[in-house]
Amino acid sequence: MKITPLFLEPVFHRKIWGGRNLERDFGYQIPEGKIGECWAISGHPHGLSTIKNDPYAGETLDVVYGQHPELFGRPRRSEFPILTKILDANDNLSIQVHPDDFYAQQHENSLGKTECWYVLKAKPGAYLIYGHTANSRTELVKDIENSEWDKLLRKVPVQKGDFIYTPSGTIHALTSGIEVLETQQSSDVTYRLYDYDRIGQNGKKRRLDIKKSEDVITVPFVAPHLIPIVRHEEESTVNTLVGAKDSSYFTVQKLAIKTPLSERLGTRPFLVCSVIDGSGALAIGDYSYNLIKGDHFILPTSIAHWQWLGEMTLIVSWPNAGKY
C-alpha cells in the first residue's frame, strides 16, 4: 500500500464570540453565522475530522485511529491524544479554566485540558486574560464572589508570533481581535468563570461553573517559564516552542521553511501538522504533495523520512510519551 499522509477536513463551530475571518484568512467554506472555531485535526466526538484522501477517504479520525494503531505507533490509550483548532475571537471569550486529568475523570469522565496558543493575528493593543493575582484560595474565592475582575485577572499584551502555554488550572481567555492556532489535549471540558453577563441563544445569561472553577484554579498562579530551542538548517528554522521538559502532554514546533528541509520521524509516534502561512510541498520518496495555508494533516508512523519544500510556515506537534 502507498505510504501517504492523512489529510483532514476541518469541522466548524458557531460561537457567540466568533466572526467570519476563517473564511477570509484561510479560504475555508464556513457555515453561516458567527464561526469561532475550526476543529482542524480532531478525534473528539464533538467535532470529528474526516480524512480526505485514499486509502481512508471518508472515514473519521477516531475510526482510523482505533482500527489502524500501526499508523500511530501502537498507542496505549484509546482516544486520539491531540486536538488542533484555529480560533477566531471577534469578541471576548468567557473567562474560563480547564481541569486536570484527575478532576476531569472524576467529574466529567473525560481527559483534562492543557492547551497552548500560537498567535496568528492580533489587532493593535490586543491582550489575553492569563492567570490571576490571588495569593491564597481564600483571596481567590473572595474576589470571585465580589466580582473583583479588574483586580483578580492578569492582562498580557500579545502580538502575532507569540506563543502561550496554558496548563490546566490556569484562568485564561482570548479577547477581541485575536486569531490563534491552538494545540490541546483531546478534551472539550471548559469551566466558565465569568461571561460579561452575555445573553445566550435561549435569551438567558450563559451558564457559569463557579464551584468547579474554584476547585481547579491553581493558586498562586505561576507563569510557565519556557525556553524555545531553535535549530537552523540553511535558511529554514525549526523552533521548539514547548517540549517534553515543559509539558507531559505534547511537543509543539514552528517550522519556517525557506530552503528544503529534510526530517526523520525518529522516536516520535506521528506528527500533527498545520500550514499557517505560505505554500510548498511535502516530498515522500517518489511522491510529492502540494501544501497551502489552511491544510491540516497527519504524518503516520509508516512515514520514516520526508522533505519540506517551498516557502511556508507550519505548526507541528506530537504527543509526549508519558501521556500516550
N, C-alpha and C positions, 0 to 999 in steps of 0.2 A: 504494500500500500504506500502511496506517495506521502512523504512527510510534509505536513502543512501546518501553518499557524491556524488558530481558531479565531476568525473574525466575528465580531459580535454586533448585534442590532441593539441600540440603546432603548430604554424604556423611560418615558417622560411622565412627570408627576406635577399636577397643578398644586400651587401653594398660594396662600393669601399674600405672601411677600414676593412672589415671582414676577416675571416680566416676559419679554419676547426676545431677549438678547441671544438666547441659544440658537434661534433661527438666523439672526443676523451674523453672529460671530463664528458659527460653525457650519452654517448651511443646512442644519437639520430641518426636516419637515415635522414640526411640532404641532400638537393639538391646539385648538382654540383656547383662549383664556390665559391666565397668569401661570406660566410654566416656570417653576422654581428649580426643579431637579431633573437632571439627566442621569439615570442609573445606567452607567456605561458598561460596566463589567460586573454582573450580579448573578449569584446563585441563590439569592434570598427570595422566599416565596412572595414577598410584597412587590417584587419587580424583577422577574426573571429575564435575563438576557437570552436571546435566541441566536444560535450560530448561523452565519450567513453562507458559509462555503462548504463544499463537499470535503470529506465523506459524511459529515454530521449535519448538513444543512437542514434547518427547520427544527432541530432538537434544542431544548433548553439546556443551559449550562449545568444545572443541578443533575439532570439525567445523564449527561455525558460524564460528569464528574463521578457519579455513582457507578455507572456501568463500565467505565474505562479508566480504572485507577492507574493503569500503566502510563497514561498520558500525564499524570500529575505526581509522579514519584511515589506512588502507592501510599497515600496518606492514611494516618490512623483515625482521623476524625471524619465524620460523615458529611459535614457541611463545608462547602467551598469557603475558604477562610478569609478572603479579602473582598471588599465591596468598593468599587471605584465610581465616584459620582462627579458631575460638574454642577455647581450650584450658582444660580443667578439671583443675587439678592437685589431686587428692585426696591425693596423696603426692608426695614429692620426685621430680623428673625426674632423669635421669642428668646428671652434669657433662659438658658437651659443647662442641664447637666446629664451625664450618662453614668450608669452604674458599672462597677467592675464585674468580672465573670461570676464571682461567688454570689453577689447580691442579685444579679440578673437571673441566675439559675434558680435561686430560692424564690424569687418574687414574680418572675416573668417566663420561666422555663426557656431561657434564651442565653446566648452569649452576651457579655458586656460589650461596651463600645469605647475603645480607644481609637482616636482618629487624628488626622493631620491635614493641613491645607497648604497647597501651593497657590499663591495669589496670581491669577491670570490677568486680572484687571482691577484697578481701584481708582475711583474718582479722587480729585484733589481734596485733601483733608479727611480721607476715609480712615476709619478706625474699627478695631474689633473690641468686643467685650471679652476679656480674657483674665480670669482669676478674680480674687476679691481681697479686701483689706482686713477682714476679721482676724483677730489673733487667737480666738477661742471659739468653741462651738456655741457657748452661751452668747457671746457677742454676735456671732453669725445669726442665730435664731432671733435675737432681739432686733437686729437691723432688718431682717426679712419681715418680721411681724409689724414693724413700724414703717415699712416701705421706704427705708432709707437707701434707695437705689443709687443715688449720686454719691453717697458716702461709701457704699459697700463695693460697687463694681469698678474694676480697673478698665480703663480705656487705653488701648495700644494702637498707635498710628501704624498703618500698613501701606505698602505700595506694591506695584507689580514686581514679581520676582521674590517676594518674601515667602518664607516657609515657617509654619507654626505647627508645633506638635502639641496635641491636646489629649493628655491621658484621661482615662475615666476619673470621675470625681472633680473635674475642672469646670467651674462656671464659665460659659462662653456663649458667644453669638456673633454671627456676621451682621453687619449693618448695611444700610442702603449704599448702592454703588460699588459693590464688591462682587467679583466673579472668581471662583476658586475651583481647582481640581482637588477633590477630597479622596484620600485613601483611608479606609477604616476597617475595623473588624466587621464581619458579616452579621450585623445586628441592626434592628430598627427600633431599639428601645431608647426613648428620649423622655426625660422628666422636665416639664415646663415649670419654671420658677416664677416668671413674670412675662406678661404679654402686652403691656401698654394698654390694657383694658380694651383690646380689639374685639369686634363682634364677628363671630363666625357665620357660616352659611345658614345656620339654624336660627339666626337672629339673637343669639345669646353670646356672652363672653366665652372665649375658648377655655377648655379645661386646664386647670393648674394642678401640679403634683407637688405641693409644698412639703408634705411629710416625707415622701420618698426622696425629694431633693435634699432636704436637710440630713437625711440618713447617709447619703452617699457623697456629699461635698467634702473634699479634702480640706482639713483645717490644721495649720495655716496653709495658705497657698504658697507653693514654691515653684517658680517657673523652671521648666526643664532647661538644662544647660547643654545645648547640642554643639558639637564641633564638626562642621562639614569636612569631608575628605574629598579633595579634588584630584583627579588623575587626568593628565593631558596626553593625548595621542595625536601628534602633529597639531592641527588646528581644532580638532574635536576635543571635548571635555566630558568626563564622567564625574558628576558631583553627587556623592552620597550624602543626602540630606538628613536621614536618620538611619542608623544601623542597629545591629544586634546588641551592641554595647548600651544603647539608649532605649531600645524597645524590645520587649519579648515577643511582640506580635508581628512586626513586618519591618522590612528594609525598603527604603524609598530612594531612588536615584533620579537625578535630572541629567539627561543626555543632550548635549548640544552638538549636533552633527554638522560639520563643515567640510571635513575630508573623510574618506572611507574609514570606518571603524570596525575592526574585526573583534568578535567576542565569542566566548565559550560559556556554556551553561555551568560547568564545574559542579559544585556541590548544591547548587540551587535546584529546588524541585521543579519549578517552572517560572515563567515571567509573565506578569500582567502589564500590558503596555498601552499607553495612550499618546497619540500625536497631538501636541498642543499648539504647534506653530510650524509653518513651512510645509515642505513636501520632500519626498525622496523615495527610497526603495529599501526593501528587505531582501537580501540575497541569501538563499539557502541552497547550497550545491549548484545545480544547473538551473534552478528556478529563481525568479525574481518577482516580488510583489510590490506594486506601486502603493505608496502611502501618502495620504493628505491629512491636513489638520482636521481633527474630529474622528479619525479612525481609532478603534479600540480592538485589541486582540490579545490572545494568549499564545506564548511560545511554550509548547508542551515539553515534557521530559525527553521525548524522542528526537528533539532538535538539539544536537550537541554543540554546534557552532554555526555562526552566521556572520553577515556583514551588513552594517548600516551604510547607506549611500545617500547623497543629496545634501540639502541644507534644511534641516528641520530640528525641532526640539521635542523630546519625548519625556514623559514621566513613567518610570518603570519601577515595579515593586514585586516583592515575593514574600511569602510567609517565613518567619524565622522558626527554627527547629523546635523550640520549646512549646509553641502553640500550634504545631502541625502534626 
